[in-house]
Amino acid sequence: MGLIFWWMPLLLALVCLGVTLFEVRRRRRDRDRRRRLGTPVAHGERLTRLPVYRSLVSRYRLVLVAALVGLIGLGGVAGLLASRVSSVDVVEPPSFKRDIMLCLDVSGSMTEVDSQIVETFGRLAEGLDGERIGLSLFDSSTVTAFPLTDDYDFVRTQLELYRQSFDSAGDEGTRYWSGTDLGSGASLIGDGLASCLLGFDGDGDGDGDGDGESTRPRSIVLATDNYVNGEALVTLPEAGELATERGVRVYAVNPADYSTDAVADEVAAELRTTVESTGGAYYALDDATSVAGIIERIDAREAGLFTGTRRLVVTDDPRGLAIAGLLAAAAALVLLWRVRL
C-alpha cells in the first residue's frame, strides 16, 4: 500500500493543528470573560451537585467525546482518500499477438494430415484476438492461399474450403493443388519453407510505419514428411538457417516418422534437427497422438514463450477506507443527533 499524494496527510495535520490552537485560545478567552462577568444564576451550585445532573453531564460529555472521535476518524479517512491510497505492483502481462503461417506440403501423402491441421486451426481461430494467420501451400511450387490476416471470419471460411478440398480430393471447396505443380519435381520442402518465410511482412507490429522491424512473435507450422523428389533451390537446412536469422520458430508435424524404416529415420532426423535449431519443435504423428493435440501443444508452447514488457502499475484502492469513512460518518451523525447538536 502507498499514497500517491503523500503530502496530503501532512497538510491535513497542519490544518488540524492550526484549527485546534485557534479553538483553544478562543475558549480560553471565553472562559476568562465568563469568570469576570460571573454566572447570572442564583444558587446554581445546588443544581450541579445533584447526582442526576452529574450523571447526565457525564453521559453528555461521553457522547460528545465519542462523536468527536468519530469526526476525527472521518477527517483522517477523508485525508487518506484525498491522498489516494493505492497498491503498487510490477506486472508482466502476456503478449500473444503472434503471426502464424501454416506451411502445408500438399503432395499426395499429406492431404489427410493437412485436412486435420486446417480443421484444428479453424477451431482455434475462434479464440484468437489480434493474432494473424496465413496459409501457404507447396509441392513443386508454392502458393499463398491467403496472407497474414486477423479477419477470423475470412480465415475460418478459407480453412473450411481447403478442408473440404483435402477431404474430397478437390471435388469440393477450393482446389488445393492449383499453382503448386508448376515446377519440376515434387515436395520441395526447402523451397516451400523458404517461401513461407517470405509470407511474414516487414511491419508486423501493425503500426503502419513500414520500418521493417516487427515486435510480433513469428512461427510456422510445417506439415511435411520431408520426402523430396527433385532438386530444390533451397535445401531444408538452408531454409532453417534463414528462419533462425529472421527470428521465426518452425514447428514440424511429420506423419511418416517410422522407426523401422531407415530412410524415414534419416529424413525425420533432418527435419527434427532443422526445426529445433530455429527454437521450434518436432512432432511425430502416430497412433498415440492426434493433429488436434499437437496443434494445441504448439499453441500452448508459443503462448508461454512470450510476455509483454514489465511495467509498474499503480492502482487506486479506496474501497476499505470508503467503507470506514461511511461507518464513521454514520456513527458521528447518530451521536450528534443523540445530544441534539
C-alpha positions, -999 to +999 in steps of 0.1 A: +000+000+000+011+036-007-001+071-010+001+089-044-003+123-028+019+115+003+020+151+014-018+154+019-018+139+055+009+163+065-011+192+051-042+179+069-023+176+102-011+212+099-046+224+093-060+205+122-032+218+145-039+254+134-077+249+140-071+233+174-048+261+186-073+287+174-102+270+192-082+265+224-073+302+225-109+312+217-123+290+245-097+303+270-107+339+262-144+330+266-137+312+299-118+342+313-146+365+302-172+344+319-152+343+351-150+381+351-188+385+345-199+357+368-228+333+363-262+351+364-279+323+382-285+322+420-276+290+439-266+272+407-242+250+427-272+233+443-282+220+408-247+210+398-243+189+429-274+168+422-265+131+413-289+131+384-274+162+370-239+149+373-249+116+356-265+135+327-234+157+323-211+127+324-232+109+297-233+141+277-196+145+277-190+109+269-213+111+239-196+143+228-161+126+231-174+097+211-188+120+184-155+139+184-135+107+179-159+097+151-154+131+134-116+129+138-117+094+123-138+107+094-113+135+089-084+111+089-102+088+064-110+118+042-074+128+043-062+094+033-088+092+005-076+126-007-041+112-006-052+084-030-043+052-012-030+028-038-014-005-044+018-008-064+025-039-085+050-049-111+031-068-138+043-088-168+013-091-190+010-119-215+016-109-251+000-133-276-001-110-307+016-136-329+020-142-366+014-178-375+020-192-410+006-226-419+030-242-443+015-273-458+030-299-481+001-308-504+017-338-521-005-369-522+008-384-489+000-353-469-036-344-477-052-362-448-029-346-423-034-312-440-071-316-436-068-322-399-045-292-394-067-267-412-097-280-393-080-276-360-068-241-368-103-232-379-115-240-344-085-223-327-093-191-347-125-187-327-105-179-296-078-156-311-076-119-306-052-098-325-031-127-338-026-131-375-028-163-395-016-170-430-017-202-452+008-213-477+007-245-498+036-261-516+046-291-537+069-283-566+060-247-563+045-225-536+011-207-535+000-183-508-036-193-501-042-162-480-017-138-464-014-130-427-047-116-415-067-112-383-100-114-402-111-146-384-143-150-403-124-150-435-098-173-420-124-198-409-141-197-443-109-203-462-097-231-439-131-248-442-129-246-481-095-261-481-105-288-456-134-298-479-109-299-508-084-321-489-112-345-478-128-347-513-096-347-534-105-314-548-141-322-558-154-297-532-141-264-518-110-248-533-087-270-554-058-272-531-032-281-557-038-252-580-005-234-587+016-259-566+026-281-596+043-255-618+079-265-610+099-297-616+099-324-590+076-327-560+076-320-523+105-295-525+105-289-487+133-264-485+117-242-512+083-245-495+097-234-461+117-206-476+086-193-494+066-194-462+092-173-445+086-146-472+049-145-460+059-125-430+058-088-437+083-063-425+058-043-404+044-070-382+039-046-353+009-032-371+018+004-367+020+010-405+053+028-404+070+002-426+102+003-406+109-034-413+111-043-376+084-065-362+077-069-325+053-098-331+065-133-323+066-153-355+061-190-360+055-215-388+036-248-385+052-270-412+033-302-422+055-325-442+070-360-444+103-344-457+104-368-487+119-347-515+115-356-552+137-333-573+163-306-569+152-277-547+167-242-549+170-241-512+177-271-490+158-277-458+188-269-435+194-237-455+157-227-451+161-235-413+191-211-411+171-184-429+143-189-403+168-186-375+182-154-390+147-139-392+136-150-357+110-174-369+103-206-350+093-237-370+071-264-357+070-296-378+043-322-379+055-354-396+031-382-403+058-405-417+081-410-387+086-447-387+114-461-365+116-493-385+124-475-418+160-463-422+151-438-449+123-424-429+145-422-398+171-402-419+146-377-433+128-374-399+161-367-382+170-340-407+135-324-402+138-326-364+173-311-364+163-282-387+132-272-368+147-275-334+176-253-345+150-225-350+138-228-314+107-247-326+098-283-320+093-316-339+062-337-336+058-372-350+023-382-358+014-417-348-014-437-333-008-423-299-011-386-310-036-365-329-032-335-350-055-315-327-034-324-297-002-314-314-016-281-326-028-274-290+006-281-277+022-258-302-003-231-293+004-235-256+041-236-261+040-204-282+018-186-257+042-195-229+072-181-247+062-145-247+052-119-222+047-082-225+070-056-212+072-054-174+057-022-161+048-006-128+011-004-122-003+019-095-040+011-087-062+032-065-076+011-037-101+032-017-127+006-010-117-002+026-113+034+035-145+044+019-164+019+039-146+030+071-155+066+063-191+059+058-193+040+091-175+068+109-198+094+094-229+074+103-217+069+139-209+106+143-243+117+130-262+093+153-242+106+183-247+142+174-284+136+170-284+120+203-271+151+221-293+173+198-265+194+184 
